[in-house]
């Protein structure tokens, strides 16, 4: 048993000595690492100081020492730049009318139904004409008698019997009755309300049996032809837009577009929104309906020899607008004068000739005189 305990103590002592030796080696390694790091920091400081001195003496060395930024490039586009004024318009009809009653009476029949397409002359509404018909029958009887009296008076007058006054009175009475009968016949015709032109019944505003008066609106009727688009244009375009200018009309709801012309320009500025009216001719197009929303793209400017760049490449500082161009693998600020912008493209008036190499991807990561590497 003693031998066992002796052997155990010897083993424990060996382990402790070994651990103490390992701890000593670890501390020595840490100290060595710290010494090397201090030497490296001092060496880096010497290298940076020396490189700075050399850069001041040799700018080419400074550029070569900078880390190159990976970029892609594009060239400006040379060609036609077109600018459009975009406004919201509404489809209207010159034949959008409210049909009103012209005689007094009760609605006897309503043929028109909202949404119904009607041809010119088709009956829309019938108004009771009983009282007018009675008056016509009475006038016809009176006219028959007056005509007979006039004919007899005329025969006597031709035989130089009777006075001229009697003859003229008979003639006058007959003619007045004829005019009254003609007027009543016209009123009777007006009891049948008919479509004034080909179109669609938009709204029916009366019911069967309802009493109507002259001037009472009964039907809103919209013609199928003479459609146009009307929009409000800002007053800053006064003098820019002219009658006959080209217009692109887009109907977002039916995914249709067409090209047409400005037919009329308003002469008055609306004081509420500082706009004026512009009217655009609209040829007949399937599915286009009055009051439909449209977008008018009116061409107000065109340059056939423009230098064009993507708008997102244009940056700005306290000196103005600029883009980055590549010269000898170095990024250079190129200050520009921008023109008009259409969509995501901008016209460049000064600063670019069209043959430059512009930095595209990576243009926000570079600075003036930064080295760049163009990705293949």
C-alpha positions in Angstrom: 0.0 0.0 0.0 2.9 2.4 0.8 4.4 1.7 -2.6 1.1 2.7 -4.2 0.9 6.0 -2.4 4.5 6.7 -3.2 4.0 6.1 -6.9 0.9 8.3 -6.9 2.7 11.2 -5.3 5.6 10.9 -7.8 3.1 11.0 -10.7 1.2 14.1 -9.4 4.5 15.9 -8.9 5.5 15.2 -12.5 2.1 16.6 -13.8 2.4 19.8 -11.8 5.9 20.4 -13.0 4.8 19.8 -16.6 1.8 22.3 -16.3 4.1 24.9 -14.7 6.5 24.6 -17.7 3.6 24.9 -20.2 2.3 28.1 -18.5 5.7 29.5 -18.6 6.0 28.9 -22.4 2.6 30.4 -23.0 3.5 33.6 -21.2 6.8 33.8 -23.1 4.9 33.4 -26.4 2.4 36.2 -25.5 5.3 38.5 -24.6 7.0 37.7 -27.9 3.8 38.4 -29.9 3.4 41.7 -28.2 7.0 42.6 -29.0 6.5 41.8 -32.6 3.2 43.8 -32.8 5.0 46.8 -31.4 7.8 46.5 -33.9 5.2 46.1 -36.8 3.3 49.2 -35.7 6.5 51.2 -35.5 7.6 49.9 -38.9 4.1 50.7 -40.5 4.3 54.2 -39.1 7.8 54.6 -40.7 6.5 53.2 -44.0 3.4 55.5 -44.1 5.6 58.6 -43.3 8.1 57.7 -46.0 5.3 57.0 -48.5 3.8 60.4 -47.7 7.1 62.2 -48.2 7.6 60.4 -51.6 4.0 61.2 -52.7 4.5 64.9 -52.1 7.6 64.8 -54.2 6.2 62.4 -57.0 2.4 62.6 -57.7 2.6 59.6 -60.1 3.9 57.5 -57.2 0.9 58.7 -55.1 -1.6 57.6 -57.8 0.1 54.2 -58.2 -0.1 53.6 -54.4 -3.9 54.2 -54.2 -6.1 51.2 -54.3 -8.1 51.0 -57.6 -11.9 50.9 -57.4 -13.6 48.4 -59.6 -16.2 50.1 -61.8 -18.2 49.7 -65.0 -18.5 52.3 -67.7 -20.9 53.6 -70.3 -20.8 56.3 -73.0 -23.3 59.2 -73.4 -25.9 58.7 -76.1 -25.9 61.1 -79.1 -29.2 61.5 -80.9 -32.7 63.0 -80.7 -33.9 64.1 -77.3 -37.7 64.7 -77.0 -39.4 66.2 -74.0 -43.1 65.8 -73.3 -45.6 67.6 -71.0 -47.7 65.0 -69.3 -51.1 66.0 -68.0 -54.2 64.1 -67.0 -57.2 64.6 -69.3 -60.8 63.4 -69.5 -62.7 62.2 -72.5 -65.7 64.4 -73.4 -68.3 64.5 -76.1 -69.5 67.5 -78.0 -72.8 65.6 -78.2 -73.4 65.2 -74.5 -76.8 66.7 -74.0 -79.7 66.8 -71.6 -83.0 66.2 -73.5 -85.8 68.2 -72.0 -89.6 68.3 -72.4 -91.0 70.9 -74.8 -94.7 70.4 -73.9 -96.8 69.9 -70.7 -98.1 66.4 -70.1 -97.7 63.1 -68.3 -95.1 60.5 -69.4 -97.1 57.8 -71.2 -94.2 55.5 -72.2 -90.5 55.3 -71.5 -88.7 53.4 -74.2 -85.2 54.5 -73.3 -83.1 52.4 -70.9 -79.8 53.5 -69.4 -77.0 52.1 -71.5 -79.2 51.6 -74.5 -77.8 52.6 -77.9 -80.3 54.5 -80.0 -80.3 55.6 -83.6 -81.2 59.1 -84.7 -85.0 59.5 -84.8 -85.8 56.5 -82.5 -88.4 57.3 -79.8 -87.1 57.7 -76.3 -90.1 58.9 -74.3 -93.8 59.4 -75.2 -95.9 62.2 -73.5 -99.7 62.0 -73.2 -101.1 64.1 -76.1 -104.8 63.6 -75.5 -105.6 67.3 -74.8 -103.7 68.4 -77.9 -105.5 65.8 -80.1 -108.8 67.2 -78.8 -107.8 70.7 -79.7 -106.7 69.5 -83.1 -110.0 67.8 -83.8 -111.8 71.0 -82.7 -109.6 73.2 -85.0 -110.1 70.9 -87.9 -113.9 71.3 -87.6 -113.5 75.1 -87.4 -111.1 75.1 -90.3 -113.5 73.1 -92.4 -116.3 75.6 -91.8 -113.9 78.6 -92.3 -112.7 77.1 -95.6 -116.3 76.6 -96.9 -117.2 80.2 -96.0 -114.1 81.5 -97.7 -114.7 79.5 -100.9 -118.3 80.8 -101.1 -117.2 84.4 -100.3 -114.5 84.0 -102.9 -117.0 83.0 -105.6 -119.2 85.9 -104.7 -116.3 88.3 -104.8 -115.3 87.0 -108.2 -118.8 87.8 -109.4 -118.4 91.2 -107.8 -121.0 90.4 -105.2 -120.5 91.5 -101.6 -117.8 93.7 -100.1 -114.0 93.3 -100.1 -114.0 93.3 -96.3 -116.2 90.3 -96.1 -113.9 88.4 -98.5 -110.7 89.4 -96.5 -112.3 88.5 -93.2 -113.2 85.0 -94.4 -109.7 84.6 -95.8 -108.0 85.8 -92.7 -110.0 83.5 -90.4 -109.2 80.5 -92.6 -105.5 81.3 -92.6 -105.3 81.8 -88.9 -107.0 78.5 -88.2 -104.6 76.8 -90.6 -101.6 78.3 -88.6 -103.1 77.2 -85.3 -103.7 73.7 -86.6 -100.1 73.6 -87.8 -98.8 74.8 -84.4 -100.9 72.1 -82.6 -99.6 69.4 -85.0 -96.1 70.5 -84.2 -96.8 70.3 -80.4 -98.2 66.9 -80.9 -95.0 65.8 -82.7 -93.1 67.1 -79.7 -94.9 64.7 -77.4 -92.8 62.0 -78.9 -89.2 62.6 -77.7 -86.7 61.2 -80.2 -82.9 60.7 -80.3 -81.4 63.8 -81.9 -78.4 61.7 -83.2 -76.8 58.3 -82.8 -75.8 57.7 -79.3 -76.2 56.1 -75.9 -78.7 56.8 -73.1 -76.6 57.7 -70.1 -79.3 58.6 -67.6 -83.1 58.5 -67.5 -84.5 61.1 -65.1 -88.3 60.6 -65.4 -90.7 57.8 -64.6 -93.8 56.5 -66.2 -96.8 58.7 -65.2 -94.7 61.6 -64.1 -95.9 65.1 -65.0 -93.3 67.1 -67.0 -93.1 70.8 -67.9 -91.3 72.5 -70.8 -87.6 72.7 -69.8 -87.7 69.6 -67.5 -84.7 67.4 -68.1 -85.7 63.9 -68.9 -82.7 62.1 -70.5 -78.9 62.6 -70.6 -77.9 61.4 -74.1 -74.3 61.0 -75.3 -73.4 60.8 -78.9 -71.0 58.2 -80.3 -69.0 60.7 -82.4 -67.3 64.0 -81.8 -65.3 62.8 -78.8 -62.3 64.8 -77.6 -59.9 64.9 -74.6 -59.7 68.0 -72.4 -57.0 68.7 -69.9 -55.6 71.5 -67.7 -52.0 72.7 -68.6 -49.9 74.9 -66.2 -49.6 78.5 -67.3 -45.8 78.2 -67.6 -46.5 76.5 -70.9 -48.3 79.5 -72.3 -46.7 80.2 -75.7 -45.0 76.8 -75.7 -48.0 74.7 -76.8 -49.4 75.5 -80.2 -52.5 74.3 -82.1 -51.5 71.4 -84.2 -48.7 70.1 -81.8 -48.4 66.3 -81.7 -49.9 64.5 -78.8 -49.7 61.0 -77.5 -52.9 59.9 -75.7 -52.7 57.0 -73.3 -55.8 55.2 -71.8 -54.4 53.3 -68.8 -57.7 51.5 -68.0 -57.9 49.8 -71.4 -54.2 49.8 -72.2 -54.6 51.7 -75.4 -52.6 54.6 -76.9 -52.7 56.7 -80.0 -51.1 59.8 -81.6 -53.2 62.8 -82.5 -53.1 66.7 -82.5 -53.9 69.7 -80.3 -57.1 71.2 -81.8 -57.8 74.1 -79.4 -56.0 76.0 -76.7 -57.8 78.0 -74.0 -57.4 81.8 -74.0 -58.2 82.2 -70.3 -56.1 81.3 -67.2 -58.1 79.7 -64.4 -57.3 81.8 -61.3 -57.9 78.9 -58.9 -55.2 76.5 -60.2 -53.3 78.7 -62.7 -54.0 76.5 -65.7 -55.5 76.8 -69.1 -57.6 74.3 -71.1 -56.2 72.3 -74.0 -58.4 70.3 -76.3 -57.2 67.2 -78.3 -58.9 65.6 -81.2 -59.9 62.0 -80.5 -60.7 59.7 -83.4 -63.3 57.0 -82.8 -61.7 54.2 -80.8 -63.4 51.1 -79.5 -64.0 50.9 -75.7 -63.3 54.7 -75.3 -66.2 56.3 -73.4 -67.0 59.8 -72.2 -65.5 60.8 -68.8 -62.7 58.1 -69.2 -59.4 59.2 -67.7 -56.4 59.6 -70.1 -52.8 60.8 -70.0 -51.8 63.4 -72.6 -48.1 63.5 -73.6 -47.6 66.7 -75.5 -44.3 67.2 -77.3 -43.0 70.6 -76.4 -39.3 70.3 -77.1 -37.0 68.4 -79.4 -33.2 68.4 -80.0 -32.0 66.2 -82.8 -28.2 66.5 -81.9 -28.4 66.1 -78.1 -25.9 64.5 -75.7 -28.0 62.3 -73.3 -26.9 60.5 -70.1 -28.9 58.5 -67.5 -30.2 61.0 -64.9 -28.9 58.9 -61.9 -25.3 59.4 -62.9 -25.5 63.2 -62.3 -24.2 64.3 -58.9 -24.0 67.7 -57.3 -21.7 69.7 -55.1 -21.3 73.3 -54.1 -19.9 74.1 -57.6 -22.7 72.5 -59.6 -23.7 69.3 -61.4 -21.1 66.8 -62.4 -20.5 63.3 -63.6 -17.4 61.0 -63.3 -15.4 60.3 -66.4 -12.4 57.9 -66.8 -9.1 59.4 -68.0 -6.0 57.2 -68.0 -7.6 54.8 -65.4 -8.3 57.8 -63.1 -11.8 59.1 -62.1 -12.3 62.8 -63.0 -15.1 65.1 -62.1 -16.6 66.7 -65.2 -18.9 69.6 -64.5 -21.9 69.9 -66.8 -24.9 72.0 -67.6 -28.0 70.0 -67.7 -31.0 70.6 -70.0 -34.4 69.0 -69.8 -35.1 65.7 -68.2 -37.5 63.1 -69.7 -38.1 59.9 -67.7 -34.7 58.6 -66.6 -32.7 60.5 -69.2 -31.2 64.0 -69.1 -30.0 66.3 -71.9 -26.5 67.7 -71.4 -26.1 71.2 -72.8 -22.4 71.8 -71.8 -19.5 69.7 -70.5 -19.8 66.6 -72.6 -19.2 66.0 -76.3 -20.6 62.4 -76.4 -17.4 60.4 -76.7 -16.4 60.4 -73.0 -16.3 57.2 -70.8 -18.7 57.7 -67.9 -18.4 55.7 -64.7 -21.6 53.7 -64.2 -21.6 51.1 -61.5 -19.4 52.3 -58.7 -19.7 56.0 -59.4 -20.7 56.7 -55.8 -17.6 54.9 -54.4 -15.0 56.9 -56.3 -13.7 60.4 -55.8 -11.9 62.9 -57.9 -8.5 61.5 -59.1 -9.3 58.1 -57.7 -7.7 55.1 -59.4 -10.3 52.9 -61.1 -10.3 49.5 -62.7 -12.8 48.9 -65.4 -14.6 45.5 -65.1 -14.7 43.5 -68.3 
